Every structure is written in C-alpha cells, then in structure tokens.
C-alpha cells in the first residue's frame, strides 16, 4: 500500500512524497510489532530546525526516512506476539525504540543514552520511520494506551510531556517548595511549568520576550506561573534577584536554545543550586560564553537531558489523566499533511504558536 509521507534526506531536504506503507512482520520489531494508523503528529522544534536552517550544528537524518515523533495513532493490527494491545486502541509513542540492553546505561534503565548507539540510531523516526504519514509501525513495549478523556489532537504533546517529566523530576529532582525559573515560554517550557506545579514547586518564574506576551506569557500566567519576566525589556538577573531577596532560584530550567539565557542560568541560580540546559539540543547545540568562576564558587550542578525513560511516560500519562498537566490550550494550530510547509512555517515564526498538530 502506498500513501503520502513527509520524508527527510541526509542532505537536509524535506519533501512530501508517495511512500510505501510499512507492514507487519517486515520490520525489526516483529513479532512484537504494531501497525498504527496515525491521527495527528506534532511539529517539534527539532523538526523545524532540520527543515529550514543553515545546517550549522544541526544534524540531519542519517538516511531517507519519514520523520515526525509526537505521534497519536490508532492500532490497526498487531503482530503474533503482541499481548497488551488490540486493534482500535488509541496510543502514543515512545521515541527510543533501539538500544543494546546490556551496556551500563541500559542496565540502569537509561536506554535513552545507550552507550552503543548514536542518538539518531536509537530513535524510530530516524530508523524505521515516524508519524508524518498515514501508517507507521512500532514495537509493542514503546506504545502507551491513551486515557479516554484525553483528546487525540491535544495528545501530540504527550511525548513532550514525558520529556518534561524527564527534565523536571528524573534529571533535576525538583521538590515541593523549591523555587524554579523556566527560561523560554514555548510549549515545552509551559509543560515544565505545569510539572513543577504538580510536584509542589514554587514560586515558579517564566521568562520570555515582549513578543511572547499576547499568547505565551499570558498562557503561563493562566497555568499558574507566579511571575513572568520579559527578558528583552527587564534585566533578568536583576529581576530574579529582586524576586528571591538576592538569593537566586533553587533550579533553572533553560529551554530557549539561545546562548544568552544559557550564560544567565548560572547568574540567577543560588549557591548550591541546579541548572538544566535543554533548549539547545533541538538545534544541535549552541556555543555560549560562560563565567566558570560562578560555577566553581557557587558549586552549581549543571545537567543535560534527552528524550525519556519508561517512568517518565507513566508519570506523564497520570499527570495528564488527572488534569495536573493541561494540553488542550497548548496546541494552537492544526494543518493537514498537504499543507505541512505552512504548518512548519507557523511553528518556526509565529509568536502566537505554541504547538502545531499535523492531521494525517
């Protein structure tokens, strides 16, 4: 069977083409393979940067493959060894589907950073194909049944929610009562805000730009942010110092992908505090000038993050199911697959956009 699919090439090209739909049994996941009919797939910032970027530092697909990883689908058929899923189940997709299983990291459950596979070789949307097409195939153990009250369109943000749980809880171990600064008010930053609130952290500050005020910063306030800071109008370190009595915040979650906030993250964290750098990963990394003296004398812990582990998915689904994390208002635009380029352009340029869902 042939259908449309959004295909990435190793030279950086992205094209809508006619592709061969996958089939059960003819893939690396058999006999635990699941054929899924895609409903929606979200446009991640990493998709945007691979589509239209100067390619400096941005890693393109290692092979010709259908991309898209924020997937919501319906099970169409299952392989002979599948026991936990059945046709008609609505599911969301983990993205790490390949890992060795025996290296130190995999044995610790951290298969998102398997020592024996490069990152792109572990992620299905760079190997067997992703969700910007009508059908995709996935392994049973990396699919999660979606709670009935969660809408299919909103659920494109389940994967970023799992990533936000990974950032806030698994990597940073944010605790109740801790103060947090979230740098960057995009969909991922607003999900981090909600996860922080769900574990009882506070106060939580969110920084953005003046152009973010009408949608992103207003949404941050509605979701429980204690204070928004417009970093191009206000002095971010001075404002954080004012809000914390000169102490600094316990935790900084950097989600901008820009060099200045990375440097400022060390300025605004308290002595002995913790900093997460997350935003630059979707761009292949950035170069930032950093005052290492502050890292040393403040004994700052700096961490990175990538993807998720099973705990993160289980927690994310529970948080969304009980309403502690809200997704609907964060999916602001929808396009069909034929108008994918318009959707990508909105995702890349519009200050009114939080997340674009492609309806397949």
C-alpha positions in Angstrom: 0.0 0.0 0.0 1.3 3.5 -0.9 0.5 6.7 0.9 1.8 10.2 1.4 4.7 10.8 3.8 7.0 13.7 4.8 10.5 12.4 4.1 13.8 13.7 5.3 17.0 13.2 3.4 20.6 13.1 4.6 21.4 16.3 2.7 18.8 18.2 4.8 15.9 18.2 2.2 12.4 17.5 3.5 9.7 16.6 0.9 6.2 15.3 0.8 6.3 12.1 -1.3 4.4 9.0 -2.0 5.9 6.3 0.2 5.3 2.6 0.8 3.3 2.0 4.0 5.0 -0.4 6.5 3.6 -3.8 7.1 3.6 -6.3 10.0 6.4 -8.9 10.0 8.6 -6.9 7.7 10.4 -4.7 10.3 12.9 -5.1 13.2 10.2 -5.2 15.8 8.5 -8.4 14.7 6.9 -10.4 16.1 6.1 -7.7 18.8 5.3 -5.2 16.0 2.2 -3.0 15.9 0.8 -1.3 12.8 -0.6 2.1 13.7 -2.9 4.4 11.8 -1.7 7.9 12.6 -4.3 10.5 13.6 -2.0 13.5 14.4 1.7 14.2 14.7 3.0 17.4 16.3 5.8 19.6 14.9 8.7 19.6 17.3 11.3 22.4 17.3 13.8 19.8 16.1 11.7 19.2 13.0 11.7 22.9 12.2 15.4 23.3 12.6 16.1 20.3 10.3 13.7 21.7 7.7 14.9 25.2 7.3 18.3 26.0 8.9 21.7 26.9 7.8 22.6 23.4 9.0 25.4 24.7 11.2 25.4 22.2 14.0 22.0 20.8 13.1 22.2 17.1 12.5 20.1 15.9 9.5 18.6 12.4 9.1 21.2 9.7 8.6 19.0 8.0 6.0 16.0 8.7 3.8 13.1 8.2 6.2 9.6 9.5 7.1 10.0 11.9 10.1 7.8 13.0 13.0 7.8 11.7 16.5 5.0 13.4 18.5 2.6 10.8 17.4 -1.0 9.9 18.3 -2.4 6.9 16.5 -5.0 4.1 16.5 -3.8 0.4 16.5 -4.6 -1.1 13.1 -3.2 -4.6 13.5 -0.8 -6.4 15.8 2.0 -8.9 15.4 1.6 -12.5 16.6 3.5 -12.0 19.9 1.6 -8.8 21.0 -0.5 -9.3 24.1 -1.1 -5.8 25.6 -2.7 -4.0 22.7 -5.5 -4.6 20.3 -6.9 -3.0 17.1 -8.8 0.1 18.0 -6.7 1.2 20.9 -5.6 4.8 20.8 -1.9 5.1 21.6 1.0 7.5 22.0 4.6 6.6 21.0 7.8 6.5 22.9 10.6 7.6 20.6 13.6 5.5 21.8 13.0 2.0 20.2 16.5 0.8 19.7 19.2 0.2 22.4 21.6 -2.5 23.2 20.1 -3.5 26.6 23.4 -4.6 28.2 25.6 -1.5 28.5 25.9 0.3 31.9 23.3 2.9 31.0 20.8 0.4 29.6 21.1 -1.8 32.7 20.3 1.3 34.8 17.2 1.9 32.7 18.7 4.8 30.9 18.4 3.4 27.4 17.8 6.9 26.1 21.6 7.3 26.4 22.7 3.8 25.3 26.5 3.7 25.1 26.5 1.5 22.0 24.1 3.5 19.7 24.3 7.1 18.4 21.2 9.1 19.4 19.7 9.1 16.0 20.2 5.3 15.7 18.1 4.8 18.7 15.1 6.8 17.7 12.4 5.2 15.5 11.7 8.3 13.4 15.3 8.2 12.1 15.4 4.4 11.5 12.1 2.7 10.7 10.0 5.9 10.1 7.9 8.3 12.1 4.4 9.8 12.1 4.1 12.3 9.3 2.3 9.7 7.2 -0.9 7.6 7.5 0.7 4.4 8.8 3.7 3.6 10.9 5.0 0.5 12.7 6.2 0.5 16.3 7.2 -2.0 19.0 4.6 -3.0 21.5 6.7 -2.1 24.5 7.1 1.5 23.4 3.4 2.2 23.0 1.0 3.6 25.7 -2.8 3.5 25.6 -4.2 7.0 25.8 -6.8 7.7 28.5 -10.3 8.2 27.1 -10.6 11.8 28.4 -7.5 13.0 26.6 -8.3 14.3 23.1 -6.3 13.0 20.2 -5.2 16.4 18.9 -4.0 17.5 22.3 -2.2 14.3 22.8 0.5 15.2 20.3 2.0 16.9 23.4 2.2 13.6 25.4 5.8 13.0 24.1 6.9 16.5 25.2 5.1 16.0 28.5 7.1 12.8 29.1 10.2 14.8 28.1 9.3 17.5 30.6 8.8 14.9 33.4 12.3 13.6 32.5 13.7 17.1 32.8 11.9 18.2 36.0 11.7 15.1 38.0 14.1 12.4 36.7 17.1 14.7 35.9 16.6 17.7 38.2 14.6 16.0 41.1 12.6 19.2 41.6 11.0 19.1 45.1 8.0 20.7 46.7 8.8 24.3 47.9 11.7 24.8 45.6 11.9 28.0 43.5 12.3 27.5 39.8 13.0 29.7 36.8 11.8 28.4 33.4 13.7 30.2 30.7 11.6 30.1 27.5 7.7 30.1 27.3 7.2 27.7 24.4 5.1 24.6 24.7 7.9 22.7 26.3 8.5 25.5 28.8 4.8 25.6 29.7 4.8 21.9 30.2 7.8 22.2 32.5 5.9 24.9 34.5 3.0 22.5 35.0 5.1 19.6 36.0 6.9 21.8 38.6 3.5 22.8 39.9 2.3 19.2 40.0 5.2 18.3 42.4 4.5 21.3 44.6 7.4 23.5 43.5 7.1 27.3 43.8 7.4 30.1 43.3 7.9 29.4 39.6 9.0 32.2 37.2 8.8 32.1 33.4 10.9 34.3 31.2 10.2 35.2 27.6 10.3 38.2 25.2 7.9 41.1 24.7 6.6 39.4 21.5 5.5 36.4 23.7 3.2 38.5 25.9 -0.1 38.1 24.0 -0.1 34.2 23.9 2.8 32.5 25.6 3.3 34.6 28.7 -0.5 35.1 29.1 -0.8 31.3 29.0 2.0 30.9 31.5 0.0 33.1 34.0 -3.1 31.1 33.4 -1.2 27.9 34.1 0.0 29.1 37.5 3.2 30.9 36.9 4.0 33.2 39.8 5.8 35.9 37.8 6.7 36.4 34.1 9.8 38.2 33.1 10.3 39.8 29.7 14.0 39.3 29.3 14.4 41.8 26.4 12.7 44.5 28.5 13.8 43.7 32.0 17.2 42.7 33.4 16.7 39.0 34.0 19.4 38.5 36.7 18.3 41.7 38.5 14.7 40.8 38.4 15.3 37.2 39.7 17.5 38.7 42.5 14.7 41.0 43.4 12.1 38.3 43.5 14.3 36.0 45.6 15.7 38.5 48.0 19.1 38.3 46.4 19.3 34.5 46.9 18.7 33.2 43.4 16.4 30.3 42.5 16.9 26.7 43.5 16.5 25.4 40.0 16.9 26.8 36.5 15.3 25.1 33.5 16.7 26.6 30.3 14.6 25.9 27.3 15.4 28.6 24.9 18.2 27.2 22.8 19.9 30.6 22.8 23.3 31.4 24.2 22.5 34.4 26.4 20.0 32.5 28.6 22.5 29.6 29.0 25.0 32.1 30.4 22.4 33.8 32.5 21.3 30.5 34.0 24.4 30.4 36.1 23.9 34.1 37.2 20.4 33.5 38.5 20.7 30.1 40.3 21.5 30.2 44.0 24.7 28.9 45.6 24.4 25.1 45.5 21.6 25.3 43.0 20.9 23.2 39.9 20.8 24.1 36.3 19.3 22.2 33.3 20.3 23.0 29.8 17.7 21.6 27.4 16.7 24.0 24.7 19.8 23.9 22.5 19.6 20.2 21.9 17.0 20.6 19.2 19.4 22.9 17.3 22.4 20.5 17.6 23.8 22.6 20.4 25.0 26.2 20.7 28.1 27.9 21.8 27.8 30.1 24.9 30.2 32.2 26.9 30.1 31.1 30.5 31.7 32.5 33.7 33.2 29.4 35.1 34.1 31.2 38.3 30.5 31.4 39.2 30.1 27.6 38.6 33.0 26.9 40.8 32.4 29.3 43.8 28.6 28.7 43.8 29.1 24.9 43.4 26.4 24.8 40.7 25.3 21.5 39.4 24.7 21.6 35.6 22.9 18.8 33.8 21.6 17.9 30.3 18.7 15.8 29.2 17.5 13.9 26.2 14.3 12.0 25.4 12.6 9.9 28.1 12.6 6.7 30.1 9.6 4.5 30.9 9.0 6.1 34.3 8.6 9.5 32.6 5.9 8.2 30.3 3.9 6.5 33.1 4.1 9.7 35.2 3.2 12.0 32.3 0.1 10.0 31.4 -1.0 10.0 35.0 -0.5 13.8 35.3 -2.5 14.5 32.2 -5.2 12.0 33.1 -5.9 13.7 36.4 -5.7 17.2 35.0 -2.5 18.3 36.7 -1.0 19.0 33.3 -3.2 20.6 30.7 -2.6 20.1 27.0 -5.5 21.5 25.0 -4.6 25.2 25.1 -1.0 24.5 24.1 -2.0 23.0 20.7 -2.8 26.3 18.9 -2.7 25.4 15.2 -3.7 22.4 13.0 -2.8 21.7 9.4 -3.4 18.7 7.2 -0.4 16.9 5.7 -0.8 18.5 2.3 -0.2 21.9 4.0 2.7 20.7 6.1 5.0 23.5 4.9 2.6 26.2 6.0 2.4 24.4 9.4 6.2 24.3 9.7 6.4 28.0 8.8 3.9 28.9 11.6 5.8 26.7 14.1 9.1 28.5 13.1 8.0 32.1 13.0 4.7 32.8 14.8 4.8 34.2 18.4 1.1 33.2 18.6 2.0 29.5 18.1 2.7 27.0 20.9 2.4 23.7 19.1 1.2 22.8 15.6 -0.5 19.5 15.0 -0.5 17.9 11.6 -3.6 15.9 10.9 -2.8 12.9 8.9 
